[in-house]
Amino acid sequence: MERQRLQHVLGMHLSETNNRPDLARRALAAGLGCIPEDTEIATQEDGFGWRELR
């Protein structure tokens, strides 16, 4: 995936009962070749906040 202009990565549609957000975040980061802190997981309860695009 071309990531040069990528600003935000969110993991979504995780099962509340079958997924652990920390594992999903690490898997997402591994697939993108970045560190987990560069990704975020949206929860079913809270969703995610607004993002600013540059």
PDB file with SEQRES, HELIX, SHEET and CRYST1 records, atoms N, CA, C and O in Angstrom:
SEQRES   1 A   54  MET GLU ARG GLN ARG LEU GLN HIS VAL LEU GLY MET HIS          
SEQRES   2 A   54  LEU SER GLU THR ASN ASN ARG PRO ASP LEU ALA ARG ARG          
SEQRES   3 A   54  ALA LEU ALA ALA GLY LEU GLY CYS ILE PRO GLU ASP THR          
SEQRES   4 A   54  GLU ILE ALA THR GLN GLU ASP GLY PHE GLY TRP ARG GLU          
SEQRES   5 A   54  LEU ARG                                                      
HELIX    1 AA1 PRO A   21  LEU A   32  1                                  12    
HELIX    2 AA2 PRO A   36  ASP A   38  5                                   3    
SHEET    1 AA1 2 LEU A  10  GLY A  11  0                                        
SHEET    2 AA1 2 GLU A  40  ILE A  41  1                                        
CRYST1    1.000    1.000    1.000  90.00  90.00  90.00 P 1           1          
ATOM      1  N   MET A   1       0.836  -1.167   0.000  1.00  0.00           N  
ATOM      2  CA  MET A   1       0.000   0.000   0.000  1.00  0.00           C  
ATOM      3  C   MET A   1       0.888   1.238   0.000  1.00  0.00           C  
ATOM      4  O   MET A   1       1.847   1.318   0.767  1.00  0.00           O  
ATOM      5  N   GLU A   2       0.573   2.188  -0.846  1.00  0.00           N  
ATOM      6  CA  GLU A   2       1.284   3.465  -0.869  1.00  0.00           C  
ATOM      7  C   GLU A   2       0.846   4.286   0.338  1.00  0.00           C  
ATOM      8  O   GLU A   2      -0.328   4.628   0.477  1.00  0.00           O  
ATOM      9  N   ARG A   3       1.804   4.597   1.209  1.00  0.00           N  
ATOM     10  CA  ARG A   3       1.463   5.288   2.460  1.00  0.00           C  
ATOM     11  C   ARG A   3       2.030   6.691   2.544  1.00  0.00           C  
ATOM     12  O   ARG A   3       1.920   7.340   3.585  1.00  0.00           O  
ATOM     13  N   GLN A   4       2.625   7.165   1.483  1.00  0.00           N  
ATOM     14  CA  GLN A   4       3.306   8.457   1.532  1.00  0.00           C  
ATOM     15  C   GLN A   4       2.382   9.589   1.998  1.00  0.00           C  
ATOM     16  O   GLN A   4       2.807  10.452   2.766  1.00  0.00           O  
ATOM     17  N   ARG A   5       1.143   9.593   1.548  1.00  0.00           N  
ATOM     18  CA  ARG A   5       0.216  10.670   1.910  1.00  0.00           C  
ATOM     19  C   ARG A   5      -0.827  10.235   2.942  1.00  0.00           C  
ATOM     20  O   ARG A   5      -1.733  11.002   3.270  1.00  0.00           O  
ATOM     21  N   LEU A   6      -0.704   9.028   3.445  1.00  0.00           N  
ATOM     22  CA  LEU A   6      -1.647   8.509   4.437  1.00  0.00           C  
ATOM     23  C   LEU A   6      -1.497   9.271   5.750  1.00  0.00           C  
ATOM     24  O   LEU A   6      -0.387   9.426   6.259  1.00  0.00           O  
ATOM     25  N   GLN A   7      -2.604   9.741   6.290  1.00  0.00           N  
ATOM     26  CA  GLN A   7      -2.555  10.523   7.521  1.00  0.00           C  
ATOM     27  C   GLN A   7      -3.125   9.795   8.730  1.00  0.00           C  
ATOM     28  O   GLN A   7      -2.653  10.000   9.848  1.00  0.00           O  
ATOM     29  N   HIS A   8      -4.126   8.952   8.528  1.00  0.00           N  
ATOM     30  CA  HIS A   8      -4.789   8.278   9.643  1.00  0.00           C  
ATOM     31  C   HIS A   8      -5.127   6.849   9.249  1.00  0.00           C  
ATOM     32  O   HIS A   8      -5.517   6.583   8.112  1.00  0.00           O  
ATOM     33  N   VAL A   9      -4.976   5.932  10.200  1.00  0.00           N  
ATOM     34  CA  VAL A   9      -5.383   4.539  10.004  1.00  0.00           C  
ATOM     35  C   VAL A   9      -6.216   4.133  11.214  1.00  0.00           C  
ATOM     36  O   VAL A   9      -5.775   4.252  12.357  1.00  0.00           O  
ATOM     37  N   LEU A  10      -7.426   3.653  10.944  1.00  0.00           N  
ATOM     38  CA  LEU A  10      -8.330   3.226  12.012  1.00  0.00           C  
ATOM     39  C   LEU A  10      -8.753   1.790  11.773  1.00  0.00           C  
ATOM     40  O   LEU A  10      -9.166   1.430  10.671  1.00  0.00           O  
ATOM     41  N   GLY A  11      -8.648   0.969  12.811  1.00  0.00           N  
ATOM     42  CA  GLY A  11      -9.214  -0.370  12.754  1.00  0.00           C  
ATOM     43  C   GLY A  11     -10.677  -0.278  13.163  1.00  0.00           C  
ATOM     44  O   GLY A  11     -11.010   0.355  14.164  1.00  0.00           O  
ATOM     45  N   MET A  12     -11.551  -0.912  12.385  1.00  0.00           N  
ATOM     46  CA  MET A  12     -12.985  -0.805  12.655  1.00  0.00           C  
ATOM     47  C   MET A  12     -13.668  -2.155  12.519  1.00  0.00           C  
ATOM     48  O   MET A  12     -13.075  -3.124  12.044  1.00  0.00           O  
ATOM     49  N   HIS A  13     -14.908  -2.202  12.939  1.00  0.00           N  
ATOM     50  CA  HIS A  13     -15.761  -3.388  12.832  1.00  0.00           C  
ATOM     51  C   HIS A  13     -15.194  -4.574  13.603  1.00  0.00           C  
ATOM     52  O   HIS A  13     -15.242  -5.708  13.127  1.00  0.00           O  
ATOM     53  N   LEU A  14     -14.661  -4.314  14.786  1.00  0.00           N  
ATOM     54  CA  LEU A  14     -14.165  -5.382  15.646  1.00  0.00           C  
ATOM     55  C   LEU A  14     -15.297  -5.895  16.522  1.00  0.00           C  
ATOM     56  O   LEU A  14     -16.123  -5.121  17.006  1.00  0.00           O  
ATOM     57  N   SER A  15     -15.323  -7.177  16.715  1.00  0.00           N  
ATOM     58  CA  SER A  15     -16.309  -7.785  17.605  1.00  0.00           C  
ATOM     59  C   SER A  15     -15.959  -7.447  19.049  1.00  0.00           C  
ATOM     60  O   SER A  15     -14.801  -7.566  19.452  1.00  0.00           O  
ATOM     61  N   GLU A  16     -16.942  -7.030  19.822  1.00  0.00           N  
ATOM     62  CA  GLU A  16     -16.694  -6.727  21.235  1.00  0.00           C  
ATOM     63  C   GLU A  16     -16.308  -7.968  22.023  1.00  0.00           C  
ATOM     64  O   GLU A  16     -15.575  -7.874  23.008  1.00  0.00           O  
ATOM     65  N   THR A  17     -16.794  -9.130  21.601  1.00  0.00           N  
ATOM     66  CA  THR A  17     -16.564 -10.347  22.379  1.00  0.00           C  
ATOM     67  C   THR A  17     -15.419 -11.197  21.859  1.00  0.00           C  
ATOM     68  O   THR A  17     -14.868 -12.002  22.611  1.00  0.00           O  
ATOM     69  N   ASN A  18     -15.044 -11.044  20.600  1.00  0.00           N  
ATOM     70  CA  ASN A  18     -14.049 -11.949  20.026  1.00  0.00           C  
ATOM     71  C   ASN A  18     -12.723 -11.298  19.664  1.00  0.00           C  
ATOM     72  O   ASN A  18     -11.797 -11.999  19.254  1.00  0.00           O  
ATOM     73  N   ASN A  19     -12.601 -10.002  19.799  1.00  0.00           N  
ATOM     74  CA  ASN A  19     -11.362  -9.322  19.438  1.00  0.00           C  
ATOM     75  C   ASN A  19     -10.826  -8.519  20.611  1.00  0.00           C  
ATOM     76  O   ASN A  19     -11.578  -7.958  21.407  1.00  0.00           O  
ATOM     77  N   ARG A  20      -9.506  -8.484  20.691  1.00  0.00           N  
ATOM     78  CA  ARG A  20      -8.846  -7.627  21.678  1.00  0.00           C  
ATOM     79  C   ARG A  20      -8.250  -6.447  20.928  1.00  0.00           C  
ATOM     80  O   ARG A  20      -7.453  -6.650  20.012  1.00  0.00           O  
ATOM     81  N   PRO A  21      -8.609  -5.227  21.285  1.00  0.00           N  
ATOM     82  CA  PRO A  21      -8.120  -4.060  20.560  1.00  0.00           C  
ATOM     83  C   PRO A  21      -6.601  -3.986  20.458  1.00  0.00           C  
ATOM     84  O   PRO A  21      -6.079  -3.565  19.425  1.00  0.00           O  
ATOM     85  N   ASP A  22      -5.877  -4.385  21.507  1.00  0.00           N  
ATOM     86  CA  ASP A  22      -4.414  -4.318  21.455  1.00  0.00           C  
ATOM     87  C   ASP A  22      -3.855  -5.273  20.404  1.00  0.00           C  
ATOM     88  O   ASP A  22      -2.896  -4.931  19.712  1.00  0.00           O  
ATOM     89  N   LEU A  23      -4.438  -6.463  20.273  1.00  0.00           N  
ATOM     90  CA  LEU A  23      -3.972  -7.410  19.256  1.00  0.00           C  
ATOM     91  C   LEU A  23      -4.338  -6.924  17.857  1.00  0.00           C  
ATOM     92  O   LEU A  23      -3.540  -7.043  16.928  1.00  0.00           O  
ATOM     93  N   ALA A  24      -5.531  -6.381  17.709  1.00  0.00           N  
ATOM     94  CA  ALA A  24      -5.948  -5.856  16.405  1.00  0.00           C  
ATOM     95  C   ALA A  24      -5.046  -4.704  15.982  1.00  0.00           C  
ATOM     96  O   ALA A  24      -4.681  -4.596  14.811  1.00  0.00           O  
ATOM     97  N   ARG A  25      -4.692  -3.857  16.916  1.00  0.00           N  
ATOM     98  CA  ARG A  25      -3.825  -2.713  16.614  1.00  0.00           C  
ATOM     99  C   ARG A  25      -2.433  -3.174  16.190  1.00  0.00           C  
ATOM    100  O   ARG A  25      -1.858  -2.628  15.248  1.00  0.00           O  
ATOM    101  N   ARG A  26      -1.895  -4.165  16.875  1.00  0.00           N  
ATOM    102  CA  ARG A  26      -0.577  -4.698  16.500  1.00  0.00           C  
ATOM    103  C   ARG A  26      -0.626  -5.365  15.137  1.00  0.00           C  
ATOM    104  O   ARG A  26       0.302  -5.210  14.343  1.00  0.00           O  
ATOM    105  N   ALA A  27      -1.694  -6.107  14.849  1.00  0.00           N  
ATOM    106  CA  ALA A  27      -1.829  -6.766  13.547  1.00  0.00           C  
ATOM    107  C   ALA A  27      -1.965  -5.738  12.427  1.00  0.00           C  
ATOM    108  O   ALA A  27      -1.369  -5.897  11.361  1.00  0.00           O  
ATOM    109  N   LEU A  28      -2.735  -4.699  12.661  1.00  0.00           N  
ATOM    110  CA  LEU A  28      -2.896  -3.636  11.676  1.00  0.00           C  
ATOM    111  C   LEU A  28      -1.560  -2.955  11.404  1.00  0.00           C  
ATOM    112  O   LEU A  28      -1.211  -2.707  10.250  1.00  0.00           O  
ATOM    113  N   ALA A  29      -0.823  -2.655  12.449  1.00  0.00           N  
ATOM    114  CA  ALA A  29       0.489  -2.019  12.299  1.00  0.00           C  
ATOM    115  C   ALA A  29       1.459  -2.927  11.551  1.00  0.00           C  
ATOM    116  O   ALA A  29       2.211  -2.459  10.696  1.00  0.00           O  
ATOM    117  N   ALA A  30       1.447  -4.212  11.863  1.00  0.00           N  
ATOM    118  CA  ALA A  30       2.340  -5.152  11.172  1.00  0.00           C  
ATOM    119  C   ALA A  30       2.015  -5.201   9.684  1.00  0.00           C  
ATOM    120  O   ALA A  30       2.922  -5.249   8.853  1.00  0.00           O  
ATOM    121  N   GLY A  31       0.736  -5.191   9.345  1.00  0.00           N  
ATOM    122  CA  GLY A  31       0.335  -5.219   7.940  1.00  0.00           C  
ATOM    123  C   GLY A  31       0.717  -3.959   7.190  1.00  0.00           C  
ATOM    124  O   GLY A  31       0.964  -4.000   5.985  1.00  0.00           O  
ATOM    125  N   LEU A  32       0.768  -2.840   7.897  1.00  0.00           N  
ATOM    126  CA  LEU A  32       1.120  -1.564   7.277  1.00  0.00           C  
ATOM    127  C   LEU A  32       2.612  -1.263   7.363  1.00  0.00           C  
ATOM    128  O   LEU A  32       3.104  -0.342   6.711  1.00  0.00           O  
ATOM    129  N   GLY A  33       3.329  -2.043   8.171  1.00  0.00           N  
ATOM    130  CA  GLY A  33       4.761  -1.787   8.338  1.00  0.00           C  
ATOM    131  C   GLY A  33       5.036  -0.548   9.170  1.00  0.00           C  
ATOM    132  O   GLY A  33       5.979   0.193   8.891  1.00  0.00           O  
ATOM    133  N   CYS A  34       4.218  -0.319  10.190  1.00  0.00           N  
ATOM    134  CA  CYS A  34       4.422   0.835  11.059  1.00  0.00           C  
ATOM    135  C   CYS A  34       4.347   0.368  12.508  1.00  0.00           C  
ATOM    136  O   CYS A  34       4.210  -0.826  12.772  1.00  0.00           O  
ATOM    137  N   ILE A  35       4.435   1.295  13.433  1.00  0.00           N  
ATOM    138  CA  ILE A  35       4.328   0.939  14.845  1.00  0.00           C  
ATOM    139  C   ILE A  35       2.862   1.063  15.280  1.00  0.00           C  
ATOM    140  O   ILE A  35       2.116   1.852  14.700  1.00  0.00           O  
ATOM    141  N   PRO A  36       2.441   0.297  16.291  1.00  0.00           N  
ATOM    142  CA  PRO A  36       1.041   0.346  16.724  1.00  0.00           C  
ATOM    143  C   PRO A  36       0.555   1.747  17.105  1.00  0.00           C  
ATOM    144  O   PRO A  36      -0.627   2.051  16.949  1.00  0.00           O  
ATOM    145  N   GLU A  37       1.441   2.588  17.594  1.00  0.00           N  
ATOM    146  CA  GLU A  37       1.052   3.946  17.981  1.00  0.00           C  
ATOM    147  C   GLU A  37       0.630   4.792  16.780  1.00  0.00           C  
ATOM    148  O   GLU A  37       0.010   5.841  16.952  1.00  0.00           O  
ATOM    149  N   ASP A  38       0.960   4.346  15.570  1.00  0.00           N  
ATOM    150  CA  ASP A  38       0.544   5.061  14.360  1.00  0.00           C  
ATOM    151  C   ASP A  38      -0.860   4.663  13.909  1.00  0.00           C  
ATOM    152  O   ASP A  38      -1.357   5.182  12.909  1.00  0.00           O  
ATOM    153  N   THR A  39      -1.499   3.754  14.630  1.00  0.00           N  
ATOM    154  CA  THR A  39      -2.846   3.298  14.279  1.00  0.00           C  
ATOM    155  C   THR A  39      -3.785   3.540  15.455  1.00  0.00           C  
ATOM    156  O   THR A  39      -3.347   3.865  16.559  1.00  0.00           O  
ATOM    157  N   GLU A  40      -5.058   3.379  15.208  1.00  0.00           N  
ATOM    158  CA  GLU A  40      -6.047   3.517  16.274  1.00  0.00           C  
ATOM    159  C   GLU A  40      -7.176   2.533  16.014  1.00  0.00           C  
ATOM    160  O   GLU A  40      -7.466   2.198  14.865  1.00  0.00           O  
ATOM    161  N   ILE A  41      -7.805   2.077  17.074  1.00  0.00           N  
ATOM    162  CA  ILE A  41      -8.931   1.159  16.966  1.00  0.00           C  
ATOM    163  C   ILE A  41     -10.200   1.886  17.412  1.00  0.00           C  
ATOM    164  O   ILE A  41     -10.263   2.414  18.522  1.00  0.00           O  
ATOM    165  N   ALA A  42     -11.197   1.909  16.548  1.00  0.00           N  
ATOM    166  CA  ALA A  42     -12.498   2.477  16.903  1.00  0.00           C  
ATOM    167  C   ALA A  42     -13.285   1.421  17.668  1.00  0.00           C  
ATOM    168  O   ALA A  42     -13.308   0.254  17.277  1.00  0.00           O  
ATOM    169  N   THR A  43     -13.922   1.825  18.744  1.00  0.00           N  
ATOM    170  CA  THR A  43     -14.718   0.878  19.526  1.00  0.00           C  
ATOM    171  C   THR A  43     -16.196   1.004  19.161  1.00  0.00           C  
ATOM    172  O   THR A  43     -16.639   2.047  18.682  1.00  0.00           O  
ATOM    173  N   GLN A  44     -16.944  -0.058  19.389  1.00  0.00           N  
ATOM    174  CA  GLN A  44     -18.382  -0.020  19.119  1.00  0.00           C  
ATOM    175  C   GLN A  44     -19.083   0.960  20.049  1.00  0.00           C  
ATOM    176  O   GLN A  44     -20.089   1.567  19.682  1.00  0.00           O  
ATOM    177  N   GLU A  45     -18.555   1.107  21.236  1.00  0.00           N  
ATOM    178  CA  GLU A  45     -19.178   2.000  22.215  1.00  0.00           C  
ATOM    179  C   GLU A  45     -18.864   3.470  21.947  1.00  0.00           C  
ATOM    180  O   GLU A  45     -19.758   4.314  21.992  1.00  0.00           O  
ATOM    181  N   ASP A  46     -17.595   3.778  21.668  1.00  0.00           N  
ATOM    182  CA  ASP A  46     -17.165   5.170  21.531  1.00  0.00           C  
ATOM    183  C   ASP A  46     -16.890   5.611  20.101  1.00  0.00           C  
ATOM    184  O   ASP A  46     -16.827   6.811  19.831  1.00  0.00           O  
ATOM    185  N   GLY A  47     -16.724   4.670  19.182  1.00  0.00           N  
ATOM    186  CA  GLY A  47     -16.367   5.046  17.815  1.00  0.00           C  
ATOM    187  C   GLY A  47     -14.970   5.644  17.797  1.00  0.00           C  
ATOM    188  O   GLY A  47     -14.031   5.068  18.347  1.00  0.00           O  
ATOM    189  N   PHE A  48     -14.838   6.802  17.162  1.00  0.00           N  
ATOM    190  CA  PHE A  48     -13.556   7.511  17.142  1.00  0.00           C  
ATOM    191  C   PHE A  48     -13.831   8.996  16.972  1.00  0.00           C  
ATOM    192  O   PHE A  48     -14.891   9.394  16.488  1.00  0.00           O  
ATOM    193  N   GLY A  49     -12.876   9.800  17.372  1.00  0.00           N  
ATOM    194  CA  GLY A  49     -13.040  11.249  17.294  1.00  0.00           C  
ATOM    195  C   GLY A  49     -12.744  11.795  15.906  1.00  0.00           C  
ATOM    196  O   GLY A  49     -12.319  11.067  15.009  1.00  0.00           O  
ATOM    197  N   TRP A  50     -12.974  13.072  15.753  1.00  0.00           N  
ATOM    198  CA  TRP A  50     -12.706  13.755  14.496  1.00  0.00           C  
ATOM    199  C   TRP A  50     -11.222  13.723  14.176  1.00  0.00           C  
ATOM    200  O   TRP A  50     -10.386  13.693  15.079  1.00  0.00           O  
ATOM    201  N   ARG A  51     -10.902  13.729  12.920  1.00  0.00           N  
ATOM    202  CA  ARG A  51      -9.517  13.769  12.457  1.00  0.00           C  
ATOM    203  C   ARG A  51      -9.311  15.021  11.613  1.00  0.00           C  
ATOM    204  O   ARG A  51     -10.190  15.403  10.840  1.00  0.00           O  
ATOM    205  N   GLU A  52      -8.168  15.651  11.757  1.00  0.00           N  
ATOM    206  CA  GLU A  52      -7.830  16.807  10.938  1.00  0.00           C  
ATOM    207  C   GLU A  52      -6.970  16.335   9.779  1.00  0.00           C  
ATOM    208  O   GLU A  52      -5.961  15.658   9.982  1.00  0.00           O  
ATOM    209  N   LEU A  53      -7.366  16.690   8.569  1.00  0.00           N  
ATOM    210  CA  LEU A  53      -6.599  16.336   7.378  1.00  0.00           C  
ATOM    211  C   LEU A  53      -5.812  17.549   6.924  1.00  0.00           C  
ATOM    212  O   LEU A  53      -6.312  18.674   6.912  1.00  0.00           O  
ATOM    213  N   ARG A  54      -4.569  17.292   6.551  1.00  0.00           N  
ATOM    214  CA  ARG A  54      -3.719  18.389   6.072  1.00  0.00           C  
ATOM    215  C   ARG A  54      -3.572  18.319   4.584  1.00  0.00           C  
ATOM    216  O   ARG A  54      -2.892  19.157   3.991  1.00  0.00           O  
TER     217      ARG A  54                                                      
END                                                                             
